[in-house]
Amino acid sequence: MLKRTTATLCLMLIFLSGLKAQNPNNDRAKWFKEAKFGMMVHWGLYSILGGSYNGHTLPDSTLKHAEGWYAEWAQQRLEVPAKEYQALVKQFNPVNFDADQWIFEAKNAGMKYFVITAKHHDGFALWDSKVSTYDIGSTPYKKDILGDLAKACKKYGVKLGFYYSHCEDWEHPGGATPEWLPRKTDAEFEQYWTQKCLPQISELIHNYNPDLFWFDTWGDEQEKTFISDKRRDQLIALIRKESPKCLINGRISYLNPGDDIDFLEMMDNTYPEKLQTRPWQTAATMVNSWGWHAKDYNWKPANQMLGYLIGNVAKGGNYLLNIGPKPNGEIPAAAIQRLREMGGWLTANGEAVYGTAHVNTPAIKDVYLTQKTTANGEKYVFASIVKPLNTASLVLPFPASAIQTCKLLESDMPISFSEAENNQVSLLLPKNITAPCSGIQVIKILMKN
């Protein structure tokens, strides 16, 4: 009996060790660790092209570099002459843009923060910049898009973030360009760095007071050359001085982010299998492209994206889900539909997502475990079943004697449980969980103190 009690205690200590992760220090990243889910938006001049130019549509095997679906890369991959592309500034007039609606949809979907491409690789600034005329002030629209979004974020209690392409800039003579084009010199890049990049970061901070900067590198040769440790640290120091609250992601230098970033950023649509050593997130798409692509119909189902969210949260990470608005400012109807489906699920089951920590147990196929301790000391474990299980029971790696109650989170339906082999617990699953048409179901388990 003593051996069994000792084994049970050891197992529970291992199991509950992940609870420490949900009590972070009172630092600037605390809100990020608890938020779990955010919206990203890719929107700019490339949205006007919609992934097509001069009879070619991405991806296009007849052009040397037109692989992939990324419509925001259309200028380079579809070989649009620079002057012709930059002339799109006179066409950018998103008369249907509604900042309040955008942030309302994000909030309604359960998203806690919002990140928009203030400047992508093409170099176009989505605000009226003092250091470049290649900006919203040169468009027919002229209105303060980022200011309107900042006001809407404040109204709905959503954190505001800016994507800023600090390495590539296809408009400035010194900005980095794709690897197949002639390489700029370090002296040329330094001019871009000091004349455009750093001043624009300061502008964004002072004009809009963001909570987060999302930088973009991916480990290519130009990053090694241009985003040196010195420049990385210079940019970080600028942000820390001018906005101590502002978070910085790891793709400020993908190869060597250093120790002063706030969270790691996975590569696009990449989901790690293991817990990371720092806070982290995956930025991901609803379709194949980030920017609006008029012929990209590859929409992921809401349940698939919820599965990615839950999987990341169970491994201590966040999920930043992208949409690409149309050039007129409208969010595609298919995106809104999925946002609302995800929001409906999170309204009923968000307790298993927000403010939770990972569970330090071996992975279970199609089941993700999270846990939290409430203010009154109650300990809960949540088992999210993201795909129908081909079994009538679910075995979890902790003893039945440690459980006080067990039920479906959404309906409060009681779940029967019993002791299983190897000091584990077996949950008897109702048919609505095992049916092929069932959605994502969550089992809520109250643990004994």
N, C-alpha and C positions, 0 to 999 in steps of 0.2 A: 504493500500500500504506500509506504514511504517513497519507494522508487517511482511509483506511478505519479504520486503527488509532485515529486521533484521534477519529473519529466514534463508534467503538465505546466508547472511554473516556468521552466526553461523555455518551453515552446511559446507560452504567452508573452514572456519577456522579449523574445525575438520578434514575435508578431507585432507587438505594440511599440517596438522601438521606433517605428516610422512616425509615431505621434510627435516626436521632438521636432520634426520638420515643419509642423504646422504652427509652431510658436517662434517665428523668426524674430531677430532683434528689431528694435524700433528704428529701422533704417528706411531709406528712401524707396527701397524695392518691396517693402511690406505689402503695399496695395497690389503690386504686380503678382506676387506669389499667391494672393488670395483671389485675384480676378479671374484667372483661368481662361477666359474667352474674350477675344477682341475682333474688331472688324478692320480690314485693310482695304484701301481703295487705290487703284491705279487709274489715273485720269489725267489727260493732257492733250497735246496736239495730235498724238498718235491715235487718239480715239476717233478723230475725224476720218482717218484712213480705214479704220476697222479691219486691219489685217490684210488689206489689198491695195495694190498700186500698179497701174499701167498693164493690166491684164494678168497680173500675178497675185496669188493669194498664198499666204503662209499656211502650211509648209509647201515649198515649191522646189522640186528636184531639178528644174531647168536653170535655176540660179545657184551659183556656187555656194553661197552662204545662207540660203533661205530655208534652212532646216528649222524644225520646231514651230510651235504655234504662237510664240510670244509676240503679240501684236504691238507691244510697246517698243519692240526692236525693229519695227517696220522701216524706219529711215535707213538703217544700215543693211538689214537682211534683204530688203526689196530694192536696194540701190536707188533710193530717192535722192536726187541732187540736193545738196545742202540748202541752196538758195530756194529751191522749190519747196522743200520741207519747211523751212523757216517762214515762208510766205503763208503757211497755214495759220500763223498767228492772226492774220486778218479775217480768218473764217471762224475762229473760235468764239462762239456766241451762245453759250448754254442757257437759253431763255427759260428752260424748264427746270433748271437747278433749284432745289429747295433744301437748304441746309437743315431746316427743322425736320423735314420728312426723312432725310438720310439718317440723322441721329436718332430719331424716333424709331425707325426700323431696326437700327442697331440695338438700341435699348430694349425694344420689344423682343428681340431675338435672344436676349440674355447676355449680350456683349457688354463688357465693362470698360472697354477702351477702344479708341478709334485712331487709326493711322492712315494718313493720306500722302500721296506723292507730291510733296511741295516742289521738288525738282527731281525729275528722273534723268536718265543718261542723256537725253536729247538736249538738256541744258535749259529748258523752258521753265521759268518760275511761275508758280500758280498764285503769286502775290505781286504787288507793285514794289519791285526791288529798286533800291537806290543805286545799286552797283551794276545793273544790267537793264537794258531796254527790252530784252527778250523775256517778256513777262506779261502778266495779265493786264497791266496798264496799257499795253500796246494792242490789245484785242478790242473788238467792238463792244465786248461785255463790260470790261473795266471794273466791275464791282469787286469788293473785297471778299472773295470766296473763303479764304482761310479765316478771316474775321467772323464771317457768318457761321462757319462751322464751330469756331471757338465759343461763340455765344450759345449755340445749340448744345454743345457738349456741357457747358456750365449749367444750362437749363435742365438737362436730363441726368446730370450727375455722372457723365461719362468722361474718362480721362482722354486727353488730346495728345496725339503723337504725330510726328512728321517723318516721313521717308525723305532722305536727302542723299542723292548720288554724289558722294564726295570725291570719288576717284574718276569715274568716266563723266565727261562733259563734252558733247559733240559740237557745241556751239562756240565755246571759248577756244582760241588758238592753242592754248596750252593744256587743255583737258585731255585726259586719256581717252583713247578710242579703241574699238575692237581689235583683237590681236592680229587680224589679217591686214590691217592698215598700217602705214608707216608709223613707227614709234616716235613719240615726242621725246625731247631731251628732258633731263631733270630740271634744267634751268627754265625751260618752257612751262613745265608743270608747276614749278614754284611760282611763276607769275599767276597762273590760274588759282593756285592755292591761296595766295595772299591777296589777290585782287578780286576774286569772286567767291571762292568756297568759304573761307573764314568770315568775311564780312556778311555773307548771306546767312550763315548760322547765327551770327549776332543779331541780325535783323529779325529772324524768326523767333528768337528768344524774347527780344524786347517788344516786338509787335504783338505776339500771341501767347507768350508764357506757357509753352508746351510742357507736358509731363514726361515726354519720351522722344528720343531721336532713334530712328531706324536707319542705320547705314548699310551699305551694300557692297560687299566684295565677295569673291568666290574662289580665291586661291590661285588666280592666274599669274602669269609672269609680270604683268604690269603692276599688280599689287605689290609684289616683291620689290619692284623698283621704286614706285611712287609713294606707297603708304608705308614708309619706314617707321621704325619705332619712334623716332623723333617726331615725325609728323602726326602719328597716332596720338602720342602723348600731348602734343601741342593742341590738337583738337579737343581731346578730353579735358585738358586744363582750362581751355576757353569756356567749355560748357560748365565745368565745376565752379568756375569763378562767377559766371554770369547767371547761372541757374542751378544752385546746389541740389534742388529737388529733382532735376531732370535725369531720367534713366538713359543709359547708353547700351546698345546691343553689341553682341560679340562680332558682328560682321563689319564693325569699324575696321577690323583687320582679321579676316577669317583665318589666316595662317598663324597669327600671333596676336590675339586680342589683348594680352596683358592681364594684369591683376585688378585694374580699376574700372572694368566694365560692370554692368549690373545684371546682365543675363546673357546666356549663350543663345545664339540663333542657329538653328539647323539649316541645312541647305533646303532649297525649295521643295515642298511636298515630301519631306524626308522625316521619317518617324523612327527614332532610336529604339532599340529593343531593351536598353537598360537605363536605370536611373543615372542621371548626370550629377556631376559634383557641384554644379551651380544651378541657380534658377535658369530655366530655358524655355524656348518655345519653337514651334514649327509654324512658319507662314505657308499657307496653302491656298489653292485655287478651287473654285466651284466647277470650272471647266478646265481646258488645257492652257488657255492664255490668262495673263494677268490683266492687261488692258483690254478694252472692248474689241472683240473680234466678231464681226457680223456673221461669219460662217462657222463659228465654233459652237456646235450643238451638243458637245460632250458633257452634259450636266450630270454631276454626281447626285445620287439620291440623298435626301436629308438624313436618313438613317446611317448611310455610309459616313457622312461627315460628322454626325454625332458620335459614331464609333471612334473616329480619329480623335475627337475632343476628349472622350472618356479615356481612351488609351493613353493619351498624353498626360492627362491629370493623374491617372493611376501610376505614372512613372515620374511624377513630380513636375510636370511641364504645363505649358499653356498652348493654346491653339488660336492662331491669328488667321481668320478666314477672309479671303479677298473677294471683292466684286469689282467689275469693270463697267462703270456707267457709260451710257451712250454719249455721243458728243453734245447732245442737247441737254444733258444733265439728268436724264431719266435713268433710274435703276431698272435693269431688265426685269420683266415680269417673272421670269423663271427664277431669278435670284430672290425676289421678294417672297415668292411662294415658299422657297426653301428656308429662308430666314424665319418666316412665320411658323413653319412646321417645327423647326428646331426650337424656337421660342416657346411653342406650346409644350413640347416635351420637357424643356427646362423649367417651365412654370410648375409642372407636376413633380419633377424629379431632381431639381437643382440642388436639393439638399445633399445629394450624392456627389456633387461636383464642386460647388463653391466652398472655399475655406477648408478643404479636405487635405489630407496627406496621403502619401503612398503607403502601401502595406508591404512589409518586408517578408514576403513569402514567394515561393516559386510561382512562375507564370501558369495560368490555367487557360486553356484554349477557349477563346470567345467569351471569357469572363474577366472583368477587371474589378479589382478590389480597391476601395478607398476607405478612409476612416477619419473620424473627428471626435474631439472631446468638447462637449458643450460648456457653457459658462457655469452651470451647476454641477459639473463633474461627470456627467453621463458620457459613456464611451460607446460610439456607434461604429459599426462596420457596414459598408454598402457593397453588395455584389451586383455589378451591372452586367447583364447578359446581353451582348450585342448581336448575337445571332442565335436562332433557335437551336437548342441542344437536342441531340439525338439520344436522349436518355431521360428517364423519369426522376432521376435524383442528381444532386450536385454535391460533391464532396469537397469540403473546405479544410484547410490545414490547421485547424485548431479544435480543441476538445468541446464536445457538446455541453460539458459541465460548466463551461465559461459563458454560455449563452443564457440570457434572461428571457428575451422574446425575439420572435422572428416573423416578419410579415412583408408583403409586397408594399413598396413605398407608395405607389400611386393610389392603390385601392384599400390599403389596410387589411387585405386578406391574410389571415394567419397562415404561416408556413410550418408544417410539422418537421421536426428534426429528431435525430437519434444518433447515438454513438456509432462510429464506424471504426474500421481497423486502423491501427497505428495512431491511436489517440486523436482521431479526426472526427468531424461531424458530417453527417449526411442529411441534406435538405430534400424533402419530398416536394417535387415541383408540380404545380398545377398545370393542367393541360394548356391553358392559354399562354404559357411560357414556351412549351415545347412544340406548339403548332407551327407549321411552315410559314403562316401569314402573320405571326406575332411580331410586334415591334420590339424595341429595346425595353427590357424589363429590369427593374431594380429591386433587390431584396434588402430590406433594412433590418439589421441585427443589433439589438441592444445587448451589450456585454455586461456581465456581472462585474462589480468593482472588486 
